[in-house]
């Protein structure tokens, strides 16, 4: 099969098209003929040498794919209601930048009715991440307010739409007025340009001084102190990335007085059973929203994975430019 390999740690140009042996599905797994592969921030970190591959995972980048089932564990397929030839999308621990990919059956979901493979490939990594962090760890409830840092990222676009569809008030931050408008069009009740406004002060104003109930933070660093200031009593701060740095200096007294919960997670190394439970929740509670059109795909760009010049390299360069709104997808 053709695949995209990280030849050495470095700039996007280290991504090269190579030939690899076809993978084989084992117990509890299926093999997908990949039509499209999602591109995510962790892929960039892995390319730079900052995101180690979990034990047993493929060294190839790529955490989400969509395509057709070509083989697999018959018992696991039957239990999940899948059969050879079905179109699925899957969350994987690596190996997505390839024409064939093995995935645990439990981490696969049917392509939503009416969706293309490109659209479906944009789902797993962000949807699993948002559900696990906003709704499981953050316990966001109908009627509460969610603050999303980076509303036009793949994670942000997903979080805005799901949270709004499930009855939350959504406040998103973005780095330009155009991106703030894009957040509002996606369903955000409010959007704050973090370059021209203090998001903490604005969030307090927007909530009448009460503060936000849940924060989805992909920045960390000095954002944490400001987030704590604008959180409501019994608020939950969920950190899923540290683009602003790993060091945070904040008022611990506010954490005590407001009874705040500060938590975080990384999804990639979690066991199949954990991710399978998220897949079940998504299929029950979110897939109907996808099929009804209440939540829609937002694809910014697609690139031919093994094109010339390297489509994967172009995709990574775009990701690092932060000029995209929504998802970037490789096609095969």
N, C-alpha and C positions, 0 to 999 in steps of 0.2 A: 504494500500500500504506500501511497504518498503521505508524507507527514511534514510538519514544521518543527524543526529542532532548534534548541538554544545551543549554538555551537560554542559559545563562551559567554561569560557575563559581560554585559555592556549595553551599548546603544541598540535601537531597534534593528539595525543592520545585521546583528548577530543571529537573527532568525533566518533560517535557511530551509528550503525544501529538500527533503531527503527521501530515500526509500527505506522502509522498515518492514520487518516480517509482519504478516497479518496476525493480530491477537486472537486468542481463542477464549471463549466464555467458559467459566468454571461453574461450580456449584453455586446456585443462587444468582447467577449472572446471565446476561444476554449480550449479544453482539449486534451493534447498530452500524448500518451503512450510513455514514454521516452525510447529510445534505448541507448542514450549516453548523457553525461553531460560534458560540458567543465569546466576545472579548471582554475581559474584566480587569480591574485594577490589580488584583493579585497576580495576574499573568505578567504584568509589567514588573511587579516586585520580584517575581521568580526569575525573570529575565536578567534582572540586575543583581541577583544573588542574595536578595533580602527575604525570600520566602521559601524555606526548605521544603522539599518534597516529602510528604509523610512516608513512613516505611511501607514498602509494598506497592506504592503508587507508581504510575508511569512517570518517567522523567520529561515526557512531552508536556508542554503547557496546555491549558484549556480545561475549564471546569464545568462546561455545559455544552450539550450538543442536541441536535434534533435530526431524525432520519427514520429509516425503516429497520425493523427487527429482521435479521437474517438467520439467526440461530440462537440457541439458549437452553438453559435448564428447563426441561419440559414441565416438571412438577412446579417449579417456581413461577413459570409463565402462566400455567393453568390457575394457580392460586391467585395470581394478580389479575386474571382476566385478560391476559394478552395472548396473541398468537403470532406466528411467523407472518411477516408482511405488514403488521400493524405499524402505524406511524407513532413514534413516541419522542418525548424530550426527556433528558436525563441530567441529573446532577452527578458529577464524577469528581474524583480526587486528582485527576490529571489525565492526559492523553487525548484531550478533546480536539487538538489541532491535527487531525488525521482523518483519512477517508474511512477508517473502521475504528470503532471504539467499544471497549467492554464496559458495561455498567451494571451495578447491582440492580436486580429487578425491583427491589423495594424503593429505589431512588428514581424510578422511571414514572412518568405520567403520560397519559394520552395527549397527543396534539389536540388542543381545543378545536371543536367543530368550527370549520370555516377559516381556520388559521393556516398560513403557509409555514413551511419548515423554517424559513428565515425568522418569521415572527416567533415561532415556538422556541427557537434556539436562544432567544433573548430572555426567556423566562426563568429557568431553574435557579441559577446562582443568586439572582436578586430576589426572587420570590421566596426561596428557602430562607435566605438571610433575613429578609424583612419579617417574615412570619415568625421565625425563631426569636428574633430580637425585639421587635415592636410588640408582638402579641403574646408570646410565651414569656420572655424575660421581662419586658416592659409592661405587660398586662394592660395594654391600652383598652379602654372600654368606650362604648358608645356614649357620646356626650362629653368626653374628655378632650383636652387640647394636646396635640402632638407638634413639637418643634423639630423640623428636619433640617439638618445642616447639609447644604449641597443639594438643593431640590431638583436640579436638572441632570444630576448624575444618573446612572442606571438604577442605583439603589433609591435615589430620591424620587425619580419618576414613578417607580413601583410603590414606594411608601405613600406618596401623595394619593395615588389612585385607590389603593386598598383601604387606607385609613378613612378616606372620605366616603367610599362606598359602604363602609361598615359603621358610619355614623359619627366619626370624630370630627372635631374642628382642626384644620390643618394650617400651620404656619411654616413656611419654607424660607430658607435663605438662599441667595444666589449672588453671583459676582457682577451682574450688570442689570440695567433696567429691562433689557430685552429678555434676559433669562428669568427675571422676576415675572414678566408678563407670561412667559411660557409656563411657569409654575401655576399661575392663576388659571390659565386655559386648561391645564391638566386637572384642576379641581381644588387647588389650594385656596383657602379662604383669604389668606394674607401672604404676601411675599415681601421679604426685607432684603434690600441691597446692602450686603455687609460691607461693601467698600465705601458707602456714603452714609450709613447709619449704624448706630450701636444696636446690634440685634437684641441684646439683653434689655436695654431700655425700651425698645420698640415692642418686644414681647410682653413686657409688663404693662405697657399702655394698652396693647390690644386685648389683654385679658382683664382690664380694669383693676390692675394691681395684684390680682390673684396669682398670676404666674402660670406656667405651662405644666401639665401633668406628666408628660413623657418627652424626653429629648432623645433623638437618634443622632449620635455624634460620630462623624467620620474624621474629625480633625484632632481632638484631644488638645495637648499642649495648653496654651493660655486660654483656650475656649472654655475649659472645664470650670474655672473660677467664675466666668461670666454666666455660664449656664446655671450654676448653682444659685446665683443671684436672682435669676428670672424663673426659677422653678416654684411650683406651688407646694404647699404642705403635702407630705406623703408622695412627693414626686419621684419619678424613676428616670435616672440618666443611664442610657445604654451606649457604651463606646464600642464601635466595631472597626475602627481604623485609627491610625495615629499620624495622619498626614501633617499635622502641625507640631509633632514632636511627642516624646514619651514622658517628658517632665511636666508636672502640673503643680502650681502653687495656689491653693484655694483656702477659703475660710471654713475650717472644719466646724466652727461653731454654728454656721448656718445649716450644715448637714444634720447636726444634733437637733437644733430648734425646729427645723422643718421636717424632721424624721425622713430624710431622703435615703433612697437606695441608689448606689452607684455600682453598676455592673458592666460586664462586657463579655465578648466571646469571640472565638474563631471557629468557623464551621468545618473547614477542610479536614482536620484530623479526627473529627468525631466519628463514632462507629456507625455502621450501616443501620443498626436498629434505631439509633437516634434520628438519623436523616429520614429513615423510612416512616417514622411517626410524623415528621413534618410533612412528608409527601401525602400521607393520609389526610391530615388536616387541610392541606391545600386543595386536595381533590374534593373534599366535602364542602369547604367554605368559600374557596376562592375560584375554583374552576367554573362554577356556575356564573360568576361575575364576568369571567372572560368570555364565556359562550353567549352571554346576553348582551355583551358590548358595554357593560358598566365599567369594566377595566379594559383598556386597549393597549396594543403594542405601540411603543415609540421607538422607531428605528431611525437613527441618525444617518448611518452610512453602512454600506456593505462593500467588501473587498474580496476579490478572487484569492483564495488562500495561497495558492501556489503560482500566482500571476507574476508577471515581470513588469516593473520591479516588484519585489516581494509585497504581496498584499498584506501579509501579516505584519511586516515592518511598517507599512503605511498605516495600518490600523493602530499599532502601538504608538506611533508618532502622534496620531490624532488624539488618542487617549491622553497622552502626556501634555498635549497642548491645552486641554480643558476647554476646547471650543465646541464640544459636542453637547447636544441635548438628547438624552436617551441612550440607546444601545448602539454598539458597533458590532457587526457580525461578519464572519468569514464564510464564504460559500465554496462548495466543492463541486 
